[in-house]
Amino acid sequence: MAFQIESVVEDKVAKLTLHGELDSLSARVFQTEIEKIAGKEIDSLVLDMEELNFMSSAGLRVLIYSKQKIGPKLSIYIVKPQELIVDTLEKTGLQHSVTIVDQFPV
């Protein structure tokens, strides 16, 4: 399945819904969305990953980039990630930089 992303920003919360596979090519699309919302005043970045089947190291880099670009006070919530995504986050230690939840708001 091709990568797709939808984004909505309201009440200082940016919600991005990710579908398909986040690889080195689609990570550019993800980064472009992060750059679009970086200019807005947001406190939380909510990534709905229920329909995301795969995330490469390029996708992980964009997660790190989002924290750097938007600011250290940004809270990142990952909603309903598949087990493979959770495993990747745990192996890299990034689960300490994000909050994994079943729904948002928590």
Summary of the structure (lengths in Angstrom):
residues: 106
radius of gyration: 12.3
end to end distance: 29.1
largest distance: 33.6
contacts: 305
relative contact order: 0.18
helix: 38%
strand: 35%
